Amino acid sequence: MFEKELRTEVPLTMSQSTWSNGKLNIRNIIKLITCILLMTVTTNAQDTEVDLRLEARHVRAKPYMGTWGVRILHPTAYDINSSVNAENFDIDALMGQIDQLKSISHVMINLCRGHQGSWWAAPDPEMAEKLDPSLFPTRDLFGELADAIQARGLKVLVYFNGTGFDGGYLSTEIMNKWKSYYQSEGMTHYQAVSKVLKYYSLKHGKRIDGWWIDRVGKRTDEELKDFAEAVRAGNPMAIVTMNKGGSVPTQGTPYNDYTHGHPVPMNTEAPWLGTNVRMVKKIESGPWIGANGTPDDSEGTALGFIFMPLQAKWRDGLAGHPDSQALDWMTRTMEAGGFFSWAVAREGNLFAAPQFKQLLYFDSHFDPRVPAEEVSPDKHTTQ
């Protein structure tokens, strides 16, 4: 059952700098040899068992080494009164743009409304009945997006706000219903959030390849463990990271397969200013990072990741990243073995036009990803 996962433990893209000034780039040749070796690995569950414990495992993160992707803040139930909402969002239009990005490995989508959480992109009949139907769409936009993305051979990463239902945004009436619900079940707030997460994880299963869980800075280890258990219930091979804060890569929690990669807060400085390059430098010192933030390639450490808005804020704002600098940060991160994801503003059903133009520019500098059906021991595709 694990043969497929191990066979696809390879970077899906590689920079065109394998050759530089007519000479071989040794670092990328080593990476290429590693790719070929990994593609030839086969295993049988009767002979070898993959350790699927809750703690971080390299086998989950390795397929992302040397890759990049994008994040779209699509609508949720919150947007019901907008002209583009969860019920009418045009997935085909967005996929038309995704199809033009030939070198990406993943797309990140949202289970809830970004940093605010609380409003969801997929139905949950039980919670809708107990709390308020307006928090959930009738359409399973989340599931439809995941299917469309995976149909293109791309991985689906999922953003989730760890507060779940947030009293800073929801009405007192709804929060009182939520409190009555979890207390009647003998749970705490975060145990109940974990239960909701587990529902979605089991429902969507291998539609979900990974999770990026926000706002867990004050959670206990037991609460973090509950989250890890919940999100891996439907797919034990799903990569997980939980953002405990800070903008210098560290593992953060023992359950993190990759670093959270959050930049310096945008209310402090624009994401393209100089401070954030320290994340790139950290990954260049070694792609696997331990709990103390130092390079550590031992099993159970986290793969270096950078998660950066391509504009002044996560949702909108000036598209101020200079093309050359953005490409430099990406290339250096990927060549060091880490991975990179751009959070891109949305206009209607599409990525915002200025940012999409930048994505096309980045894409032109990397080799196309290897189609999933070509990654097999009998068909080695070198790039």
Protein Blocks (a to p, Z undefined) as FASTA:
>chain_A
ZZmmmmmmccfbdcfklpgghiacfklmmmmmmmmmmmmpccdfklpccdfbfbdcfklm
mmmgoiacdddddddfklmmpmbdfklocfklmmmmmmmmmkbcbdcddfbecjnnmpac
bdcfklmmmmomklpcfbdfklmmmmmmmmnopacdddddfklpafklmcfklmmmmmmm
mmmnopafklmmmmmmmmmmmmnmmmpgbdcdehillpcfklmmmmmmmmmmmomkbccd
ddebjjbdcekiaklmbdfkiacdfklpcfkbmklmmmmmmmmnopbdcfkopacfbghi
acddddddfbfblkbccdfbcfklmmmmmmmmmmnopacddddddehjbccfklmmmmmm
mmmmpccdddfklmcfklccdZZ
